[in-house]
Amino acid sequence: MSVALADTEVVVNDSPTAVSTTTAHTSPYKQQAPSDLPQPDTYVIILEEAPLAQYGGETAGSETSGAGRLNVTSAPSQRYRAHLTAVQNELLSTMSDSYGRPLTPLYQFNVALNGVVVTLSEEEAARAATLDGVQAVIRDEWHFPTTDTTPAFIGATALWNGTATGGLPGTKGDGIIVGIIDTGIWPEHPSFTDDGSYPPPPESWGGYCQPPADGQNFYTCNNKLIGAQFFLEAYVAAVGGTYNGDFHSARDDHGHGTHTAGTAAGNENVAASLLGLSRGTVSGIAPRAYVSAYKALGPSGGLTSDLVAAIDRAVADGVHVINYSIGGPSRDPWQELTALAFLNAREAGVFAAVSAGNSGPGASTVASPGDAPWVTTVGASNSNRQYLSDITVTPAISTAVSLYGATLTSGVTDFVLVDAANYQDTLGQNGRLCLNPFAPGTFAANEVVLCERGINARVEKGYNVQAGGAGGVILANAEPGDLATDRYPLPGVHVDAEAGLALRQHIADHASVGVSFTASTAVLAPDPRIPVDQMAAFSSRGPILHGQSNYIKPSITGPGVQILAGHTPFAGGAPTGELFQAISGTSMSSPHVAGAAALLAALHPDWSPAEIESALMTTANPDHQKQDGTTQADAFDMGAGRLDLFVASLAGLVLPEESSHYLAANPAVGGDPADLNIASLANSQCLAECSWQRTVRSTLAYTQTWEATTETIAGIDLTISPATFTLAPGQSQTISITADVEQFAADGTWQFVSFTLSPSPQTAQVPPARFPLAVKPTHSLIAERVLETSHAMTGEVAVPVVARQISDLTLTPMGLTLGEVTTATLQQDPTPDDPFDNVADGSSFFITVTVPAEAMRLVAETQDSAGTAVDMDLYVGMGTAPSANSLVCHSTSPQVVEYCQVTRPEAGVWWVLVQN
């Protein structure tokens, strides 16, 4: 093992507090590429011919069925699919002959993508990439999964009853098919039962109820749940050939998929109870829509090829909307396969809602495929309801601190509060974080244990104190953050950092502290404890690092905190037997938007997915706060704002866009995403002045005049031309938007403004259309890096400069610093999820390095000097000793070579830790 340090380029500072929604036992340091997951041997081979959704020829291109929807069942479409399959089979035959073994494909898909999935060696994959007709060969990659009062909160009920439909009949999503790509579904759940009032699905429907592969726990579909399929071929191959979950079928063994399906399109007014407490009733956002489930995630996550196969099948089946509460490492969306599959799904007329990810609040944390400009990417914020518990201690705390927390459990009365930090767990470690079980008898049955959040799963801490005999748990945040409603196995409350510190100090100050907390109660705004329309800290943020950062993500925000919806009774990591759960994440906000899209698709069947997205965005509510509860949220926090169906269905303007334009916007081929006709605008290099164009189409049945107004900030002026225009029914208008930043003191920061197109005269029946705009004023367009190969010791390079007038130029020469190589031998860490607990036991190793002032870069990397290492992880932070609190950069891929780079590091002592 070698660690090389050098002062030599940019790194995104990954947040050390980012958490994953993958499973109950996922380390926060390995949310996207856990080192304990196997490297897949499956590869996706993409062929050069266009898939059906993208094909422009006479055999299929003209076969649509409303709103530009692809008719997969038409004879021309079937002929073209058969042609693609034949070409794929010919390729597989050629490869089999070349490799001297039969190749059996795991999947062949031809609607959203044209490709096959096969198991190959690295050498075979490299050879396949050279074959005629092959566009790309891509190794499989892991991906992970990232309601009650919310239908009324976002205005869905106004579409149900027809009070916000502009005179059209109300709709609950009747006739619309919502596809859920996730962990599966619990078919018997009351959110998906058929009460006899649902008509059969349309004749064009191609989905079905796929029998279990394990031949157990059979299920049936009905006229509500019209499809249940599973796509786990690559997953099973990656985990050793046998499915490692409870159900090798479409049945949900996690709960995530049942929850998202119920949120988007679960039945109306389903009675809900949780942990023995009644929770009233729940409804999906589009409660009369059909549901079709596509299971493509197992207990460890999911693989690209399984997910692409699910997308392909959903489009081929004929869904109208897809919810995709799944994410992977951010990738160039013009190259990433799930993103490209969703591009072709949009071309086929399918709307896709995608979760932004749960790696906030740091910048540039939106996951793939949510970073693609052609999907509707959803952030998460608080709604108007939370499940809370009031805490009382005796003697009372004298300081002014609010003692309450989030909970789903029952309460306790007159128990004793103790601090886990005063006890050791079964491994002899300090119990402050409740990382491991406590020995039986450590606690009394009437004791509530105070644990600190961090490292291991929250619910696991509850199990660990329960093992020690405790009767309750209070989990305290270590720093300001969200409160979660977890299904603890014993009474439990989650409190904020301020309350946690006060309770810990109170225990230290008194010989005994009594504690009581109330059973979980639903509390509604305007209670001051309910942070309505406040961004969730975990919600991933922009800007996007691809496409020159010239488009805004997330697209929109929806409720994603403590969302009550369906669950599977057999999920691990929490008490079993429960059919509901209240959980948080952008996984929960995304299906709100999917359900909203289903309602708009039912109400306006002539609107394309791009137009539905624009209606949702231009009418979104921008009155949002950042996670601190006071600062106005910006477009990189919330996108256009919070989903508001009270007005979205009344949108008088929509923005059409074509898939060919998305492809042309690829910067790698000279395009610019800023040119896309989407309902937001961005420019990352605005020199003096920058401009955009947008084309809007009238949805109104009468002629309407529109008037532009602009929001301005000091030094930035917006101009809209034409400032006033009149549109007849169905007519379109192109407008030009110019931002003058000449007077702004460019400091490298993004600035946020907006403009609005309002009907003139104003009318309550037609809402204004608001467009968020993000612009980064700059003094120059000098390249951050110029690469030039020199064959001489001296010489010169001409650097092109486009800049405002330069009156004073200072050049500072910087040189390279020779890296220092340190070699060490490490044992395997027995607790790999915590890199900081065994620094001195030989499984981890760290050094310190002093960074001088004005240093440009700090770089650390690992190498396998002995050729025997399997997986090493690298952590870098400030200070003299490694800790999670001082962590600045981490590299935790499932490989030996790791790399961390900190740009312009602060002068002082830094630590570098390597974990085996």
TAWO-V730248 format. One record per helix or strand of 2 or more residues. SS is the DSSP state (~ for helix, > for strand). FROM is the first residue (numbers start at 1). TO is the last residue. If there is no record, write none. Layout:
SS:FROM:TO + SS:FROM:TO
//
This chain:
>:2:6 + >:42:47 + ~:52:54 + ~:75:99 + >:107:109 + >:115:119 + ~:122:128 + >:134:139 + >:142:145 + ~:150:153 + ~:156:160 + >:177:182 + ~:190:192 + >:225:230 + ~:233:238 + ~:256:265 + >:270:274 + >:277:282 + >:290:295 + >:301:303 + ~:304:317 + >:321:324 + >:326:328 + ~:337:347 + >:351:355 + >:376:381 + >:385:394 + >:404:406 + >:412:419 + ~:420:422 + >:447:452 + ~:458:467 + >:472:476 + >:491:495 + ~:497:509 + >:514:517 + >:521:524 + >:534:535 + ~:547:549 + >:556:559 + >:563:566 + >:580:583 + ~:586:603 + ~:609:618 + ~:635:638 + ~:645:648 + >:653:654 + ~:659:664 + ~:667:669 + ~:673:675 + >:680:687 + >:689:698 + >:704:710 + >:716:721 + >:724:727 + >:732:740 + >:751:760 + >:769:778 + >:820:823 + >:844:851 + >:857:863 + >:873:878 + >:887:891 + >:899:903 + >:908:915
//
